[in-house]
Amino acid sequence: MTETFPLAGRTVRRVGFGAMQLPGPGVMGPPRDRDEALRVLRRAVERGVNHIDTAQFYGPEVSNELIREALHPYAADLAIVSKVGVRRDESGAWLPAQTPAELRADVEENLRTLGVDHLTAVNLRRMDEYADGSDDVALEDQVAELAALRDEGKIGGVGLSTVSGADLSAARAITEIVCVQNPFSLVDQKDSDVLDSCTEAGIAYVPYFPLGSAFPHLPKVTDQPVVTALAARRGVPAARVGLAWLLARADNVLLIPGTSSVAHLEENMATADFELTEEELAELAAAA
């Protein structure tokens, strides 16, 4: 299993860190334990993480401000990736901010709160599922705006999030795409075609919901009998099996498990040193 993969001109370790769980409940407001959140970030970097995924709308601003307090000035090899296309209202609702002007403004806010003049990559988080059809923004216009920000030196690469295979093809016709963030896990492999396209093209694929959806009524990887049995045999948490399966799925898969606990961080980081055998992968494939 490869340990690193290229991302926007950098080489990052395949187990990174996602900052979404650092703010308070509902990804809103300050963390339950600010000191622990700062320790998590510092320990992640100590453990070799050089790829952190964040967003201005996590908190909002909370994740970025914690990252800056914990890690600035940043290590030269640290890749910070953000996403744009979303805003939050006072109730915590996730609302579209999809126009090119809004995307540009959000990139600028990320730069300000993180205390940098350049981001490794920025993902366009498409939100078609929230649109009523009357104010859709053309993907071509959005990607062109991010490409302009890249050409201005403010971001290193253009990424996409929550997109179809057709969206990926359309975006690649406009400019280079360096990463895709879509939901993907052992129990949700509907995005296999997009992952395979990324693998073929050498594009980093960063699965969110890597252990199944966060919604309570949908299946979880850690609840699957084959996963729990395998984990018990190997003496590891069930989550490690699900994350290791993703790393084995393709060399371009980058993980960004998030947590607000140092103990949980250590569990996640151990995934980098844990490999499933061919027999175990076949067992998981048969069950899936």
C-alpha positions as a Markdown table, in Angstrom:
| # | Residue | x | y | z |
|---|---|---|---|---|
| 1 | Met | 0.0 | 0.0 | 0.0 |
| 2 | Thr | 1.3 | 3.4 | -0.9 |
| 3 | Glu | 1.8 | 5.9 | 1.9 |
| 4 | Thr | 1.5 | 9.1 | 0.0 |
| 5 | Phe | -0.2 | 10.6 | -3.0 |
| 6 | Pro | 0.2 | 13.9 | -5.0 |
| 7 | Leu | -2.2 | 16.8 | -4.2 |
| 8 | Ala | -1.9 | 20.1 | -6.1 |
| 9 | Gly | 1.8 | 19.8 | -6.5 |
| 10 | Arg | 2.5 | 18.5 | -3.0 |
| 11 | Thr | 3.0 | 15.0 | -1.7 |
| 12 | Val | 0.6 | 14.2 | 1.2 |
| 13 | Arg | 0.3 | 11.3 | 3.5 |
| 14 | Arg | -2.9 | 9.3 | 2.8 |
| 15 | Val | -4.2 | 9.6 | 6.3 |
| 16 | Gly | -4.9 | 13.3 | 7.0 |
| 17 | Phe | -7.2 | 15.2 | 9.3 |
| 18 | Gly | -10.7 | 16.7 | 8.8 |
| 19 | Ala | -11.6 | 19.7 | 10.9 |
| 20 | Met | -15.4 | 19.4 | 10.7 |
| 21 | Gln | -15.7 | 18.0 | 14.2 |
| 22 | Leu | -13.7 | 20.6 | 15.9 |
| 23 | Pro | -16.6 | 23.2 | 16.4 |
| 24 | Gly | -19.5 | 22.6 | 18.7 |
| 25 | Pro | -22.6 | 20.5 | 18.1 |
| 26 | Gly | -24.0 | 20.8 | 14.6 |
| 27 | Val | -20.7 | 22.2 | 13.4 |
| 28 | Met | -21.7 | 25.5 | 15.1 |
| 29 | Gly | -20.1 | 27.6 | 17.7 |
| 30 | Pro | -17.0 | 27.0 | 19.8 |
| 31 | Pro | -15.8 | 23.5 | 20.7 |
| 32 | Arg | -16.9 | 21.8 | 23.9 |
| 33 | Asp | -13.2 | 21.8 | 25.0 |
| 34 | Arg | -11.1 | 24.3 | 23.3 |
| 35 | Asp | -7.8 | 23.2 | 24.8 |
| 36 | Glu | -8.5 | 19.6 | 23.7 |
| 37 | Ala | -9.3 | 20.8 | 20.2 |
| 38 | Leu | -5.9 | 22.6 | 20.0 |
| 39 | Arg | -4.2 | 19.5 | 21.3 |
| 40 | Val | -5.8 | 17.4 | 18.6 |
| 41 | Leu | -4.5 | 19.6 | 15.9 |
| 42 | Arg | -1.0 | 19.7 | 17.3 |
| 43 | Arg | -0.9 | 16.0 | 17.9 |
| 44 | Ala | -2.1 | 15.3 | 14.4 |
| 45 | Val | 0.9 | 17.2 | 12.9 |
| 46 | Glu | 3.2 | 15.5 | 15.4 |
| 47 | Arg | 1.9 | 12.1 | 14.1 |
| 48 | Gly | 2.8 | 13.1 | 10.6 |
| 49 | Val | -0.4 | 14.6 | 9.2 |
| 50 | Asn | 0.4 | 17.0 | 6.4 |
| 51 | His | -3.1 | 17.3 | 4.9 |
| 52 | Ile | -5.8 | 19.2 | 6.8 |
| 53 | Asp | -9.3 | 19.7 | 5.4 |
| 54 | Thr | -11.3 | 22.6 | 6.6 |
| 55 | Ala | -13.9 | 25.2 | 5.6 |
| 56 | Gln | -14.8 | 28.7 | 6.6 |
| 57 | Phe | -18.4 | 27.6 | 7.2 |
| 58 | Tyr | -17.4 | 25.1 | 9.9 |
| 59 | Gly | -18.4 | 27.0 | 12.9 |
| 60 | Pro | -18.5 | 29.3 | 11.0 |
| 61 | Glu | -14.9 | 30.4 | 11.2 |
| 62 | Val | -14.3 | 28.2 | 14.3 |
| 63 | Ser | -12.3 | 25.5 | 12.6 |
| 64 | Asn | -10.0 | 27.9 | 10.7 |
| 65 | Glu | -9.4 | 30.0 | 13.8 |
| 66 | Leu | -8.5 | 26.9 | 15.8 |
| 67 | Ile | -6.1 | 25.7 | 13.1 |
| 68 | Arg | -4.4 | 29.1 | 13.0 |
| 69 | Glu | -4.0 | 29.2 | 16.8 |
| 70 | Ala | -2.7 | 25.7 | 17.0 |
| 71 | Leu | -0.4 | 25.5 | 14.0 |
| 72 | His | 0.6 | 29.0 | 12.7 |
| 73 | Pro | 3.2 | 29.5 | 11.5 |
| 74 | Tyr | 2.5 | 26.4 | 9.4 |
| 75 | Ala | 5.1 | 23.7 | 8.6 |
| 76 | Ala | 6.4 | 24.0 | 5.0 |
| 77 | Asp | 4.9 | 20.6 | 4.0 |
| 78 | Leu | 1.4 | 21.2 | 5.5 |
| 79 | Ala | -1.3 | 21.2 | 2.8 |
| 80 | Ile | -4.4 | 23.1 | 3.9 |
| 81 | Val | -7.5 | 22.4 | 1.8 |
| 82 | Ser | -10.8 | 24.2 | 2.2 |
| 83 | Lys | -14.1 | 24.2 | 0.5 |
| 84 | Val | -16.5 | 26.9 | -0.7 |
| 85 | Gly | -20.1 | 27.1 | -1.9 |
| 86 | Val | -21.9 | 27.1 | 1.5 |
| 87 | Arg | -22.9 | 29.5 | 4.2 |
| 88 | Arg | -24.6 | 29.1 | 7.5 |
| 89 | Asp | -27.4 | 31.1 | 9.0 |
| 90 | Glu | -27.9 | 31.8 | 12.7 |
| 91 | Ser | -30.0 | 28.6 | 13.1 |
| 92 | Gly | -27.1 | 26.5 | 11.7 |
| 93 | Ala | -28.8 | 25.8 | 8.4 |
| 94 | Trp | -26.6 | 24.9 | 5.4 |
| 95 | Leu | -27.4 | 27.3 | 2.6 |
| 96 | Pro | -26.0 | 27.7 | -0.9 |
| 97 | Ala | -23.4 | 30.4 | -1.6 |
| 98 | Gln | -22.7 | 29.3 | -5.2 |
| 99 | Thr | -22.2 | 32.4 | -7.3 |
| 100 | Pro | -18.7 | 33.1 | -8.6 |
| 101 | Ala | -18.6 | 36.3 | -6.5 |
| 102 | Glu | -19.6 | 34.3 | -3.3 |
| 103 | Leu | -17.0 | 31.7 | -4.1 |
| 104 | Arg | -14.3 | 34.3 | -4.4 |
| 105 | Ala | -15.3 | 36.1 | -1.2 |
| 106 | Asp | -15.3 | 32.8 | 0.6 |
| 107 | Val | -11.8 | 32.0 | -0.6 |
| 108 | Glu | -10.6 | 35.4 | 0.6 |
| 109 | Glu | -12.2 | 34.7 | 4.0 |
| 110 | Asn | -10.5 | 31.4 | 4.3 |
| 111 | Leu | -7.1 | 33.1 | 3.6 |
| 112 | Arg | -7.8 | 35.7 | 6.2 |
| 113 | Thr | -8.9 | 33.4 | 9.0 |
| 114 | Leu | -6.2 | 30.9 | 8.4 |
| 115 | Gly | -3.5 | 33.6 | 8.1 |
| 116 | Val | -2.2 | 32.6 | 4.8 |
| 117 | Asp | -2.0 | 34.0 | 1.3 |
| 118 | His | -2.3 | 30.6 | -0.5 |
| 119 | Leu | -4.3 | 27.5 | 0.0 |
| 120 | Thr | -3.1 | 24.1 | -1.3 |
| 121 | Ala | -6.6 | 23.5 | -2.9 |
| 122 | Val | -10.2 | 24.6 | -2.7 |
| 123 | Asn | -13.1 | 22.3 | -3.3 |
| 124 | Leu | -16.3 | 23.6 | -4.9 |
| 125 | Arg | -19.0 | 22.1 | -2.8 |
| 126 | Arg | -22.0 | 21.8 | -5.2 |
| 127 | Met | -25.4 | 22.2 | -3.6 |
| 128 | Asp | -27.9 | 21.3 | -6.3 |
| 129 | Glu | -29.9 | 19.4 | -3.8 |
| 130 | Tyr | -30.8 | 22.7 | -2.1 |
| 131 | Ala | -31.7 | 24.6 | -5.2 |
| 132 | Asp | -35.3 | 25.1 | -6.5 |
| 133 | Gly | -34.1 | 25.4 | -10.1 |
| 134 | Ser | -34.7 | 29.1 | -10.3 |
| 135 | Asp | -31.2 | 30.3 | -9.3 |
| 136 | Asp | -28.9 | 27.5 | -10.4 |
| 137 | Val | -25.3 | 28.6 | -11.1 |
| 138 | Ala | -23.6 | 27.1 | -14.0 |
| 139 | Leu | -20.8 | 24.7 | -13.0 |
| 140 | Glu | -18.6 | 26.2 | -15.8 |
| 141 | Asp | -18.8 | 29.6 | -14.3 |
| 142 | Gln | -17.9 | 28.3 | -10.8 |
| 143 | Val | -15.0 | 26.3 | -12.0 |
| 144 | Ala | -13.7 | 29.2 | -14.1 |
| 145 | Glu | -13.7 | 31.5 | -11.1 |
| 146 | Leu | -11.7 | 29.0 | -9.0 |
| 147 | Ala | -9.3 | 28.5 | -11.9 |
| 148 | Ala | -8.9 | 32.3 | -12.0 |
| 149 | Leu | -8.1 | 32.3 | -8.2 |
| 150 | Arg | -5.5 | 29.6 | -8.9 |
| 151 | Asp | -4.0 | 31.6 | -11.7 |
| 152 | Glu | -3.8 | 34.5 | -9.3 |
| 153 | Gly | -1.8 | 32.4 | -6.9 |
| 154 | Lys | -4.4 | 32.3 | -4.1 |
| 155 | Ile | -5.0 | 28.5 | -4.4 |
| 156 | Gly | -2.8 | 25.7 | -5.7 |
| 157 | Gly | -5.5 | 23.6 | -7.3 |
| 158 | Val | -9.2 | 23.3 | -8.0 |
| 159 | Gly | -11.3 | 20.5 | -6.4 |
| 160 | Leu | -14.9 | 19.4 | -6.5 |
| 161 | Ser | -17.3 | 18.1 | -3.8 |
| 162 | Thr | -20.6 | 16.3 | -4.1 |
| 163 | Val | -20.4 | 16.0 | -7.8 |
| 164 | Ser | -21.5 | 13.4 | -10.5 |
| 165 | Gly | -19.3 | 11.8 | -13.1 |
| 166 | Ala | -20.8 | 14.2 | -15.6 |
| 167 | Asp | -19.9 | 17.2 | -13.4 |
| 168 | Leu | -16.3 | 15.9 | -13.1 |
| 169 | Ser | -16.0 | 15.5 | -16.9 |
| 170 | Ala | -17.4 | 19.0 | -17.5 |
| 171 | Ala | -15.1 | 20.5 | -15.0 |
| 172 | Arg | -12.0 | 18.8 | -16.4 |
| 173 | Ala | -12.9 | 20.2 | -19.8 |
| 174 | Ile | -12.4 | 23.7 | -18.3 |
| 175 | Thr | -9.3 | 23.2 | -16.1 |
| 176 | Glu | -7.3 | 20.6 | -14.2 |
| 177 | Ile | -9.1 | 19.1 | -11.2 |
| 178 | Val | -6.8 | 17.9 | -8.4 |
| 179 | Cys | -9.3 | 16.3 | -6.0 |
| 180 | Val | -12.8 | 15.1 | -5.5 |
| 181 | Gln | -14.7 | 14.8 | -2.2 |
| 182 | Asn | -17.8 | 12.6 | -2.5 |
| 183 | Pro | -19.5 | 10.2 | 0.0 |
| 184 | Phe | -18.1 | 6.7 | -0.3 |
| 185 | Ser | -17.7 | 3.8 | 2.1 |
| 186 | Leu | -18.0 | 0.1 | 2.3 |
| 187 | Val | -21.8 | 0.4 | 2.8 |
| 188 | Asp | -22.2 | 3.2 | 0.1 |
| 189 | Gln | -20.3 | 2.5 | -3.1 |
| 190 | Lys | -22.7 | 4.3 | -5.5 |
| 191 | Asp | -19.8 | 6.6 | -6.4 |
| 192 | Ser | -17.6 | 3.9 | -7.6 |
| 193 | Asp | -17.6 | 5.2 | -11.2 |
| 194 | Val | -16.4 | 8.7 | -10.1 |
| 195 | Leu | -13.7 | 7.1 | -7.9 |
| 196 | Asp | -12.6 | 4.9 | -10.8 |
| 197 | Ser | -12.5 | 7.9 | -13.1 |
| 198 | Cys | -10.3 | 9.8 | -10.6 |
| 199 | Thr | -8.0 | 6.8 | -10.2 |
| 200 | Glu | -7.5 | 6.6 | -13.9 |
| 201 | Ala | -6.8 | 10.3 | -14.2 |
| 202 | Gly | -4.5 | 10.5 | -11.1 |
| 203 | Ile | -6.9 | 12.7 | -9.2 |
| 204 | Ala | -7.0 | 12.5 | -5.4 |
| 205 | Tyr | -10.3 | 11.1 | -4.1 |
| 206 | Val | -11.3 | 12.1 | -0.6 |
| 207 | Pro | -14.3 | 10.2 | 0.7 |
| 208 | Tyr | -16.6 | 11.9 | 3.2 |
| 209 | Phe | -18.9 | 9.8 | 5.3 |
| 210 | Pro | -16.1 | 7.1 | 5.1 |
| 211 | Leu | -17.9 | 5.0 | 7.8 |
| 212 | Gly | -21.4 | 5.5 | 6.4 |
| 213 | Ser | -23.8 | 8.4 | 6.6 |
| 214 | Ala | -24.0 | 10.5 | 9.7 |
| 215 | Phe | -27.8 | 10.3 | 9.6 |
| 216 | Pro | -29.0 | 7.8 | 12.3 |
| 217 | His | -31.4 | 5.9 | 10.0 |
| 218 | Leu | -28.8 | 5.0 | 7.4 |
| 219 | Pro | -26.3 | 2.0 | 7.5 |
| 220 | Lys | -23.0 | 2.4 | 9.3 |
| 221 | Val | -19.8 | 0.5 | 8.4 |
| 222 | Thr | -19.2 | -0.2 | 12.1 |
| 223 | Asp | -22.5 | -2.0 | 12.5 |
| 224 | Gln | -21.9 | -4.5 | 9.8 |
| 225 | Pro | -21.4 | -8.1 | 11.2 |
| 226 | Val | -18.6 | -8.9 | 8.8 |
| 227 | Val | -16.7 | -5.7 | 9.9 |
| 228 | Thr | -17.2 | -6.3 | 13.6 |
| 229 | Ala | -16.2 | -9.9 | 13.4 |
| 230 | Leu | -13.1 | -9.1 | 11.4 |
| 231 | Ala | -12.2 | -6.3 | 13.8 |
| 232 | Ala | -12.6 | -8.7 | 16.8 |
| 233 | Arg | -10.3 | -11.3 | 15.1 |
| 234 | Arg | -7.6 | -8.6 | 14.5 |
| 235 | Gly | -8.1 | -6.9 | 17.9 |
| 236 | Val | -8.8 | -3.5 | 16.5 |
| 237 | Pro | -11.8 | -1.1 | 16.5 |
| 238 | Ala | -14.3 | -1.7 | 13.8 |
| 239 | Ala | -13.8 | 1.8 | 12.4 |
| 240 | Arg | -10.2 | 0.9 | 11.5 |
| 241 | Val | -11.4 | -1.9 | 9.3 |
| 242 | Gly | -13.6 | 0.4 | 7.4 |
| 243 | Leu | -10.9 | 3.0 | 6.9 |
| 244 | Ala | -8.3 | 0.5 | 5.9 |
| 245 | Trp | -10.7 | -0.9 | 3.3 |
| 246 | Leu | -10.9 | 2.6 | 1.8 |
| 247 | Leu | -7.1 | 2.8 | 1.6 |
| 248 | Ala | -7.0 | -0.5 | 0.0 |
| 249 | Arg | -9.7 | 0.4 | -2.6 |
| 250 | Ala | -7.3 | 2.6 | -4.6 |
| 251 | Asp | -4.0 | 4.4 | -4.1 |
| 252 | Asn | -5.5 | 7.8 | -4.8 |
| 253 | Val | -7.9 | 7.6 | -1.9 |
| 254 | Leu | -7.0 | 10.1 | 0.8 |
| 255 | Leu | -8.6 | 9.9 | 4.2 |
| 256 | Ile | -9.5 | 12.9 | 6.4 |
| 257 | Pro | -11.1 | 11.3 | 9.5 |
| 258 | Gly | -12.0 | 14.0 | 12.0 |
| 259 | Thr | -12.4 | 14.1 | 15.8 |
| 260 | Ser | -12.2 | 16.5 | 18.8 |
| 261 | Ser | -10.5 | 13.9 | 21.0 |
| 262 | Val | -6.8 | 13.1 | 21.1 |
| 263 | Ala | -7.5 | 9.5 | 22.0 |
| 264 | His | -9.8 | 9.1 | 19.0 |
| 265 | Leu | -7.2 | 10.8 | 16.8 |
| 266 | Glu | -4.6 | 8.2 | 17.9 |
| 267 | Glu | -7.1 | 5.4 | 16.8 |
| 268 | Asn | -7.6 | 7.0 | 13.4 |
| 269 | Met | -3.9 | 7.6 | 12.8 |
| 270 | Ala | -3.2 | 3.9 | 13.5 |
| 271 | Thr | -5.1 | 3.1 | 10.3 |
| 272 | Ala | -2.0 | 4.1 | 8.3 |
| 273 | Asp | -0.1 | 1.1 | 9.8 |
| 274 | Phe | -2.9 | -1.4 | 9.5 |
| 275 | Glu | -3.4 | -3.5 | 6.3 |
| 276 | Leu | -6.1 | -5.9 | 5.4 |
| 277 | Thr | -5.1 | -9.2 | 3.8 |
| 278 | Glu | -6.4 | -10.3 | 0.4 |
| 279 | Glu | -8.6 | -12.8 | 2.1 |
| 280 | Glu | -10.1 | -10.2 | 4.4 |
| 281 | Leu | -10.7 | -7.8 | 1.5 |
| 282 | Ala | -12.4 | -10.6 | -0.4 |
| 283 | Glu | -14.6 | -11.3 | 2.7 |
| 284 | Leu | -15.6 | -7.7 | 2.9 |
| 285 | Ala | -16.3 | -7.5 | -0.8 |
| 286 | Ala | -18.5 | -10.6 | -0.6 |
| 287 | Ala | -20.5 | -9.1 | 2.2 |
| 288 | Ala | -20.9 | -5.7 | 0.6 |
